[in-house]
């Protein structure tokens, strides 16, 4: 008996390596961003260089994740779901971090 939403996989395709990297970097970047905002909130907005370094590291990871995500679309005969998710997540984070930096200047 087949349950609702059950899917069968009749393919030997695997996810792209760049898509997995982009998704992991996007999640790590998002985690760093949330941690930096939390540290800044606890210190009353006077967190100093540590939060700035965390923010720049988060931005760097998001940019690299976006690049890896775009490069992963060149791999042939693969599943591109993680590539799309990672690229969109990292791209949104890059835009958000640039807006946050420009607002703080």
C-alpha positions in Angstrom: 0.0 0.0 0.0 1.4 3.4 -1.0 1.0 6.2 1.5 0.3 9.8 0.4 3.4 11.6 -0.7 5.6 8.5 -0.9 8.0 8.7 -3.8 10.2 6.1 -5.4 13.6 6.9 -6.8 14.4 5.0 -10.0 17.5 7.0 -10.8 21.2 6.8 -10.0 21.5 10.5 -9.9 23.1 12.1 -6.9 23.1 15.7 -5.6 25.8 18.0 -6.8 28.9 18.5 -4.6 28.7 22.2 -5.0 25.0 22.2 -4.0 25.8 20.3 -0.8 28.7 22.8 -0.1 26.5 25.8 -0.8 23.7 24.5 1.4 26.1 23.7 4.3 27.8 27.1 3.9 24.4 28.8 3.8 23.3 27.1 7.1 26.7 27.9 8.7 26.5 31.5 7.6 23.0 31.8 8.9 24.1 30.3 12.2 27.0 32.8 12.5 24.7 35.7 11.6 22.1 34.7 14.3 24.9 34.2 16.9 26.4 37.7 16.0 23.0 39.4 16.3 22.4 37.6 19.6 25.8 38.7 21.0 25.2 42.3 19.8 21.7 42.3 21.4 23.1 41.0 24.8 25.8 43.7 24.9 23.4 46.5 24.1 24.8 47.2 20.7 28.4 47.7 21.9 29.8 44.3 21.0 32.9 45.6 19.3 35.3 43.8 16.9 34.2 40.3 17.7 30.7 40.8 16.3 32.1 42.6 13.3 34.5 39.7 12.6 31.6 37.3 13.0 29.5 39.3 10.6 32.3 39.5 8.0 33.0 35.8 8.3 29.3 35.2 7.7 29.3 37.4 4.7 32.4 35.7 3.3 30.8 32.2 3.8 27.6 33.4 2.1 29.6 34.8 -0.9 31.5 31.6 -1.3 28.4 29.5 -0.9 26.8 31.5 -3.7 29.8 31.0 -6.0 29.8 27.2 -5.2 26.1 27.1 -5.8 26.4 28.7 -9.2 29.3 26.5 -10.2 27.4 23.4 -9.3 24.9 23.9 -12.1 27.7 22.9 -14.5 27.7 19.4 -13.2 25.8 17.1 -15.6 23.3 14.4 -14.8 22.8 15.3 -11.2 20.0 16.5 -8.9 20.0 20.3 -8.6 17.6 20.7 -5.6 20.4 21.4 -3.1 22.1 23.7 -5.6 19.0 25.8 -5.9 18.3 25.9 -2.1 22.0 26.7 -1.3 22.3 29.4 -4.0 19.1 31.1 -3.0 19.8 30.9 0.8 23.4 32.3 0.3 22.2 35.0 -2.1 19.6 36.3 0.3 22.2 36.3 3.1 24.6 38.2 1.0 22.0 40.9 0.2 20.9 41.1 3.8 24.5 41.4 5.1 25.4 44.1 2.6 22.3 46.0 3.5 23.2 45.6 7.2 26.7 46.9 6.6 25.5 49.8 4.5 23.0 50.7 7.2 25.7 50.7 9.9 28.0 53.0 8.0 
